[in-house]
C-alpha cells in the first residue's frame, strides 16, 4: 500500500513539474533596449534592457523577432560573456600582469575583487600600462555593452589612470587584426564604489572576438590602488537571420563603377566643397585662386588653442559595389605662411553596410603628407576591401603641431577601382 502511495505521489509531482516547466518555457520576455527597440527572449531581460511585459509564445508579432532565432543563439542577449567576472574564483580565466592581484574581501559586497597597483615608471616618452585581460567570442553579437563597478582608494593624478578597453580581433583567440573599440573609465574621484557603463560597442568589420583589458597607467595612478568588481560584457543587439543570410539581395548596378572611374563626387573642388561631410565647418572653405591642375581647392585649417591636436577635416562615403581592388589619391599643398607647423593624411575605413553603416575596419595604410614646398601628390595603391564590405569612408585628417593654426589646400581627390 505504501509503495502504491509513493508511486502516485511521484506521478503527481512529475506531472505538476512538467506542467509548470511547460508554462515557464511558454513565457517570452519582451525587452526594450537602450534605443527603444524590442527583442524577445525566453529568459529575463539583461541589465541593458527593461522588461516590458511577459507574453505567450503564440502572441509573438509575426513581423518582429522570431522566438526560434533568439533560442538558437543560446540567449546571447543579456548574457555576460566574461568568465569569473565577479572575481570570486581568484583571478582564474584572466591573463594577469605584475601589478594586478586578487583581494578576497575587498569587493563591493566584501567578496572577491581585482586590485590594480602599477609601479610608478621612469620619466620617459613611453606609456606604461599594467593589464588584466580576457578574450571572448562575439558569436552573433551586433552591439555590446560593457559594465563594471569601480573604486578608487585615493585620488590619482588623472582620471584616465584607470580604464577598461575593448579591442576587436578577426581571430577567435584575439591575436590577429586588432582594432580599438572604446573604453569605460571613472568620471571623477569619489570615495566609494561607482558604476561604469558604455552601451555603444559595435564590432569592427570581420571581428570574431573582443579582448577586454583592464588597465592602469602607472604614471597617472602614482602607485595608488584601484579596485574592479562585477565586470560584464554582453550583447544588447544580435544579428538576425535576414542580416546573415547567404541569399542577401545583390548590390544595385549603379554601385559598381567602371574601372578607373572616380567614386568621389566633387573631388576636384572646381566651384565649391559640396558633397563632403564637414564642409559647413568654419575651418573648411573653398578657394578659387589655387589648385593643382586647375583653379579650385578646399582650404582646411587645423586650429589649436593649447598644443598638438589632430582631427577630421572633411570626408566622403561611397558604396563600392562589386569591385575588388582600389587606388586612393589626392593633391596637397601646405600654406607656407601658416602660424604653426602641421601635416595631414588620407585615411580609408571599410564598412560592412551601405552608406558607411555597420561594422568598420580602418585600412592599415594611410598616406601622410611631407614637409615639402608646392603641390605633392598622395597615392595609396592595392586597397582590397574585406569580405562583405559594401562601402568606404575616405577621410582627410588634419594635424597641427602646437598652439596656433596650420593651413593646407586639397585638390583632385580620387578613389578608383583597378579590378
C-alpha positions as CSV (number, residue, x, y, z in Angstrom):
1,X,0.0,0.0,0.0
2,X,2.8,2.4,0.9
3,X,4.6,1.6,-2.4
4,X,1.4,2.5,-4.3
5,X,1.0,5.8,-2.4
6,X,4.7,6.7,-3.2
7,X,4.2,5.9,-6.9
8,X,1.1,8.0,-7.0
9,X,2.9,10.9,-5.3
10,X,5.8,10.7,-7.6
11,X,3.5,10.6,-10.6
12,X,1.6,13.7,-9.3
13,X,4.9,15.5,-8.7
14,X,6.2,14.7,-12.1
15,X,3.0,15.8,-13.8
16,X,3.0,19.0,-11.8
17,X,6.7,19.6,-12.6
18,X,6.2,19.0,-16.3
19,X,3.1,21.2,-16.3
20,X,4.9,24.1,-14.6
21,X,8.0,23.6,-16.7
22,X,5.9,23.9,-19.9
23,X,4.4,27.1,-18.6
24,X,7.8,28.6,-17.9
25,X,9.0,27.6,-21.4
26,X,5.9,29.2,-22.9
27,X,6.7,32.6,-21.4
28,X,8.7,35.0,-23.5
29,X,10.1,38.3,-22.3
30,X,9.7,41.4,-24.4
31,X,12.8,43.5,-23.7
32,X,13.3,47.2,-24.7
33,X,16.9,48.1,-25.3
34,X,18.6,51.5,-24.9
35,X,17.4,52.6,-28.4
36,X,13.8,51.6,-27.7
37,X,13.9,48.5,-29.9
38,X,12.0,45.4,-28.9
39,X,13.6,42.0,-28.6
40,X,12.1,38.7,-27.4
41,X,13.8,36.2,-25.1
42,X,12.9,33.1,-23.1
43,X,14.8,34.4,-20.0
44,X,14.6,37.8,-18.1
45,X,16.0,40.9,-19.7
46,X,19.7,41.8,-19.2
47,X,20.9,44.8,-17.3
48,X,21.0,46.8,-20.5
49,X,17.3,46.3,-21.2
50,X,14.0,47.0,-19.5
51,X,11.3,44.4,-19.1
52,X,8.2,45.5,-21.0
53,X,6.0,42.5,-20.2
54,X,5.8,38.7,-20.2
55,X,3.9,37.4,-23.2
56,X,3.0,34.0,-24.5
57,X,4.8,32.4,-27.4
58,X,1.7,32.3,-29.5
59,X,1.3,36.0,-29.3
60,X,4.7,37.0,-30.7
61,X,4.3,39.6,-33.5
62,X,4.6,38.0,-36.9
63,X,6.8,40.7,-38.4
64,X,9.2,41.1,-35.4
65,X,12.0,39.0,-33.9
66,X,11.3,35.2,-34.2
67,X,11.3,33.1,-31.0
68,X,13.4,30.3,-32.5
69,X,16.0,32.8,-33.7
70,X,16.7,34.0,-30.2
71,X,16.8,30.5,-28.7
72,X,19.2,29.3,-31.3
73,X,21.7,31.9,-30.2
74,X,21.8,30.4,-26.7
75,X,20.2,33.5,-25.2
76,X,23.2,35.6,-26.2
77,X,21.2,38.8,-25.4
78,X,22.0,40.0,-21.9
79,X,24.4,37.1,-21.2
80,X,27.8,38.1,-19.6
81,X,30.5,36.7,-21.9
82,X,33.2,37.1,-19.3
83,X,34.2,34.2,-17.1
84,X,34.9,34.8,-13.4
85,X,33.6,38.4,-13.9
86,X,33.0,38.9,-10.1
87,X,36.4,37.6,-9.2
88,X,35.0,35.0,-6.8
89,X,37.5,32.4,-8.0
90,X,40.7,34.4,-7.5
91,X,41.9,35.7,-11.0
92,X,41.1,32.4,-12.8
93,X,40.3,32.9,-16.5
94,X,42.1,36.3,-16.6
95,X,45.6,36.9,-18.1
96,X,47.3,39.0,-15.4
97,X,50.4,41.2,-15.5
98,X,52.6,42.1,-12.5
99,X,50.7,44.8,-10.6
100,X,47.3,43.1,-10.8
101,X,46.3,40.9,-7.9
102,X,43.3,39.4,-6.0
103,X,41.6,40.5,-2.8
104,X,39.3,38.0,-1.2
105,X,37.1,40.5,0.7
106,X,37.7,43.9,-1.0
107,X,34.8,43.6,-3.4
108,X,31.5,45.6,-3.3
109,X,29.9,43.0,-1.0
110,X,33.0,42.2,0.9
111,X,33.7,39.5,-1.6
112,X,36.4,38.9,-4.2
113,X,37.7,41.8,-6.4
114,X,40.6,42.7,-8.7
115,X,43.2,45.2,-7.4
116,X,45.3,47.2,-9.8
117,X,48.5,48.8,-8.4
118,X,51.0,49.5,-11.2
119,X,54.6,50.6,-10.4
120,X,55.5,54.3,-11.0
121,X,57.6,54.2,-14.2
122,X,60.6,56.1,-15.1
123,X,60.2,59.5,-16.8
124,X,60.3,58.7,-20.5
125,X,58.2,59.1,-23.6
126,X,56.5,55.7,-23.3
127,X,53.1,54.9,-21.9
128,X,53.5,52.3,-19.2
129,X,50.4,50.2,-18.5
130,X,49.6,47.2,-16.2
131,X,47.0,45.0,-17.8
132,X,44.5,42.2,-16.9
133,X,42.8,40.7,-19.9
134,X,40.3,38.2,-21.2
135,X,39.3,37.2,-24.8
136,X,35.7,36.5,-25.6
137,X,33.9,35.3,-28.8
138,X,31.3,37.6,-30.2
139,X,29.1,35.0,-31.9
140,X,26.0,36.7,-33.3
141,X,26.5,39.9,-31.3
142,X,25.9,43.1,-33.2
143,X,26.2,45.7,-30.4
144,X,27.6,45.3,-26.9
145,X,27.6,46.9,-23.5
146,X,30.5,46.9,-21.1
147,X,29.7,47.4,-17.4
148,X,31.7,47.4,-14.2
149,X,31.9,48.6,-10.6
150,X,35.0,50.5,-9.7
151,X,36.5,52.1,-6.6
152,X,39.5,54.4,-6.0
153,X,41.5,54.0,-2.8
154,X,43.0,57.5,-3.3
155,X,42.7,60.1,-6.0
156,X,45.0,59.5,-8.9
157,X,46.8,62.3,-10.8
158,X,44.4,61.8,-13.8
159,X,41.0,60.2,-14.1
160,X,42.2,58.1,-17.1
161,X,44.7,56.4,-15.0
162,X,42.2,53.5,-14.8
163,X,40.2,52.2,-17.8
164,X,38.7,49.1,-19.3
165,X,39.3,48.9,-23.0
166,X,37.7,46.9,-25.8
167,X,39.8,45.8,-28.9
168,X,38.2,43.8,-31.7
169,X,40.0,40.9,-33.3
170,X,39.5,38.9,-36.5
171,X,40.7,35.6,-34.9
172,X,38.9,33.6,-32.2
173,X,42.0,33.9,-29.8
174,X,42.5,37.7,-30.1
175,X,45.8,37.5,-31.9
176,X,45.0,38.8,-35.5
177,X,43.6,42.0,-36.8
178,X,43.3,44.1,-33.7
179,X,41.2,47.4,-33.9
180,X,40.5,49.6,-30.9
181,X,36.8,49.7,-30.0
182,X,36.4,52.1,-27.0
183,X,36.5,52.1,-23.2
184,X,34.9,52.8,-19.9
185,X,36.5,54.8,-17.1
186,X,35.5,56.6,-13.9
187,X,34.0,60.0,-14.4
188,X,35.6,61.6,-11.3
189,X,37.2,60.7,-8.0
190,X,34.7,59.6,-5.3
191,X,35.4,57.8,-2.1
192,X,33.1,54.8,-2.7
193,X,32.0,52.4,-5.4
194,X,30.8,53.8,-8.8
195,X,29.2,52.1,-11.7
196,X,30.8,52.4,-15.2
197,X,28.9,51.6,-18.4
198,X,29.1,52.1,-22.1
199,X,26.5,50.5,-24.4
200,X,27.8,51.6,-27.8
201,X,30.4,49.0,-28.7
202,X,29.9,48.0,-32.3
203,X,32.3,45.3,-33.6
204,X,34.8,46.1,-36.4
205,X,34.1,44.6,-39.8
206,X,35.1,41.0,-39.7
207,X,35.6,40.8,-35.9
208,X,35.1,37.4,-34.3
209,X,36.3,38.2,-30.8
210,X,37.0,41.0,-28.3
211,X,39.8,41.5,-25.9
212,X,38.6,43.1,-22.7
213,X,41.5,44.8,-21.0
214,X,41.5,46.4,-17.5
215,X,44.3,48.9,-17.5
216,X,46.1,51.1,-15.0
217,X,48.7,53.7,-16.1
218,X,51.4,53.8,-13.6
219,X,52.5,57.4,-14.3
220,X,49.0,58.7,-13.7
221,X,48.0,56.4,-10.8
222,X,51.1,57.3,-8.8
223,X,51.1,53.9,-7.0
224,X,47.6,54.1,-5.7
225,X,45.3,51.1,-5.7
226,X,42.1,50.7,-7.8
227,X,39.5,48.0,-7.3
228,X,37.3,46.4,-10.0
229,X,34.3,44.1,-9.4
230,X,31.4,42.7,-11.4
231,X,32.6,43.5,-14.8
232,X,30.2,42.4,-17.6
233,X,30.5,42.4,-21.4
234,X,27.2,41.4,-23.0
235,X,25.3,41.7,-26.3
236,X,22.4,44.1,-26.4
237,X,21.7,43.5,-30.1
238,X,22.2,40.4,-32.3
239,X,22.3,39.8,-36.0
240,X,19.1,38.2,-37.3
241,X,18.8,35.5,-39.9
242,X,18.0,38.1,-42.6
243,X,21.1,40.0,-41.9
244,X,23.4,37.0,-42.1
245,X,21.6,35.2,-44.9
246,X,23.6,34.0,-47.9
247,X,20.5,34.9,-50.0
248,X,21.1,38.6,-49.5
249,X,20.0,40.8,-52.4
250,X,22.8,41.8,-54.7
251,X,24.1,45.3,-54.9
252,X,22.5,47.7,-57.4
253,X,24.3,48.0,-60.7
254,X,24.9,51.7,-60.1
255,X,27.0,50.9,-57.0
256,X,29.7,49.3,-59.3
257,X,31.5,51.8,-61.4
258,X,33.7,51.1,-64.4
259,X,37.4,50.6,-63.7
260,X,39.2,54.0,-63.5
261,X,36.0,56.0,-62.9
262,X,36.2,58.2,-59.8
263,X,33.8,57.2,-57.0
264,X,34.4,60.5,-55.3
265,X,31.9,63.3,-56.0
266,X,33.4,66.8,-56.4
267,X,36.9,65.6,-55.8
268,X,38.4,68.4,-57.9
269,X,36.6,71.2,-55.9
270,X,36.1,73.2,-59.1
271,X,33.4,75.6,-57.8
272,X,32.7,74.6,-54.1
273,X,33.2,72.0,-51.4
274,X,29.8,70.4,-51.7
275,X,29.3,66.6,-51.4
276,X,31.8,66.4,-48.5
277,X,30.9,65.9,-44.8
278,X,32.4,68.7,-42.7
279,X,32.1,71.3,-45.5
280,X,30.0,73.5,-43.2
281,X,32.8,73.9,-40.6
282,X,34.3,77.3,-40.2
283,X,37.7,75.6,-40.7
284,X,36.8,74.4,-44.2
285,X,36.4,76.9,-47.1
286,X,36.5,76.9,-50.9
287,X,39.2,78.9,-52.7
288,X,39.2,79.6,-56.4
289,X,42.6,81.1,-57.0
290,X,44.6,78.0,-56.2
291,X,44.6,74.4,-57.5
292,X,46.9,71.7,-58.7
293,X,45.8,71.1,-62.3
294,X,43.4,74.0,-62.5
295,X,42.0,76.6,-60.0
296,X,39.7,75.4,-57.3
297,X,40.6,73.7,-54.0
298,X,39.5,73.0,-50.4
299,X,41.2,75.2,-47.8
300,X,41.4,73.4,-44.4
301,X,42.6,74.9,-41.2
302,X,43.9,72.9,-38.2
303,X,43.4,75.0,-35.2
304,X,44.6,74.5,-31.6
305,X,44.3,76.8,-28.5
306,X,46.6,74.5,-26.4
307,X,49.0,72.1,-28.1
308,X,49.3,69.4,-30.7
309,X,46.0,68.1,-31.8
310,X,44.6,66.1,-34.7
311,X,41.0,65.8,-36.0
312,X,39.0,65.1,-39.1
313,X,38.8,67.8,-41.8
314,X,36.4,66.6,-44.5
315,X,35.2,63.1,-45.5
316,X,33.0,61.3,-48.1
317,X,31.3,57.9,-48.0
318,X,31.0,55.8,-51.2
319,X,29.3,52.5,-51.9
320,X,31.9,50.2,-53.6
321,X,29.7,47.7,-55.4
322,X,31.4,44.5,-56.5
323,X,34.9,45.9,-57.4
324,X,37.8,44.1,-55.7
325,X,40.7,46.5,-55.7
326,X,41.1,50.3,-55.5
327,X,43.5,53.2,-55.6
328,X,43.1,56.3,-53.4
329,X,44.9,59.6,-54.1
330,X,44.8,63.4,-53.8
331,X,46.9,66.5,-54.2
332,X,48.1,68.5,-51.1
333,X,49.8,71.8,-50.6
334,X,51.0,73.5,-47.3
335,X,50.3,77.1,-46.7
336,X,53.9,78.4,-46.2
337,X,52.6,81.4,-44.1
338,X,50.9,79.2,-41.5
339,X,51.4,80.3,-37.9
340,X,52.1,76.8,-36.8
341,X,53.6,73.7,-38.4
342,X,51.5,70.6,-39.1
343,X,50.6,67.9,-41.5
344,X,47.6,65.9,-42.9
345,X,46.8,62.4,-44.1
346,X,44.4,60.4,-46.3
347,X,42.7,57.6,-44.4
348,X,40.2,55.0,-45.5
349,X,37.8,52.9,-43.5
350,X,35.8,49.9,-44.9
351,X,32.2,49.3,-43.7
352,X,30.0,46.2,-43.8
353,X,26.8,48.1,-44.7
354,X,26.0,50.6,-47.4
355,X,26.4,54.3,-46.8
356,X,29.1,53.5,-44.2
357,X,26.8,51.7,-41.8
358,X,27.5,48.5,-39.7
359,X,31.0,47.5,-38.5
360,X,34.0,49.3,-39.8
361,X,37.7,48.4,-40.4
362,X,40.3,51.0,-40.9
363,X,42.8,50.3,-43.7
364,X,46.3,49.8,-42.3
365,X,47.9,52.2,-44.8
366,X,47.2,55.9,-44.5
367,X,49.1,58.3,-46.7
368,X,50.8,61.1,-44.7
369,X,51.9,64.4,-46.2
370,X,55.5,65.5,-46.4
371,X,57.2,68.8,-45.4
372,X,57.9,70.0,-48.9
373,X,57.1,73.2,-50.8
374,X,54.4,73.2,-53.5
375,X,51.8,70.6,-54.5
376,X,52.5,67.0,-53.6
377,X,50.5,64.0,-54.9
378,X,49.5,61.3,-52.4
379,X,48.6,57.8,-53.6
380,X,47.7,54.5,-51.9
381,X,47.6,51.5,-54.2
382,X,46.2,48.0,-53.8
383,X,43.4,48.7,-51.4
384,X,41.4,45.5,-51.1
385,X,38.1,45.6,-49.3
386,X,37.5,43.0,-46.6
387,X,35.0,40.2,-47.1
388,X,31.4,41.6,-47.3
389,X,32.5,45.2,-47.3
390,X,29.9,47.4,-49.1
391,X,31.2,50.9,-48.6
392,X,34.2,53.0,-47.8
393,X,34.8,56.3,-45.9
394,X,37.5,58.5,-47.3
395,X,38.8,61.0,-44.7
396,X,41.2,63.9,-44.8
397,X,42.8,64.1,-41.3
398,X,44.4,67.4,-40.2
399,X,47.1,67.8,-37.5
400,X,48.6,70.9,-36.0
401,X,51.9,70.6,-34.1
402,X,51.2,73.1,-31.4
403,X,49.2,76.1,-30.3
404,X,48.1,78.1,-33.4
405,X,46.8,77.4,-36.9
406,X,48.2,75.2,-39.7
407,X,46.6,75.8,-43.1
408,X,46.6,73.5,-46.1
409,X,44.9,73.0,-49.5
410,X,43.5,69.8,-51.0
411,X,42.6,69.1,-54.6
412,X,41.8,66.3,-57.1
413,X,40.8,63.6,-54.6
414,X,40.1,60.3,-56.3
415,X,39.1,56.8,-55.4
416,X,39.0,54.4,-58.4
417,X,38.6,50.7,-58.9
418,X,41.5,48.8,-60.6
419,X,39.9,45.4,-60.5
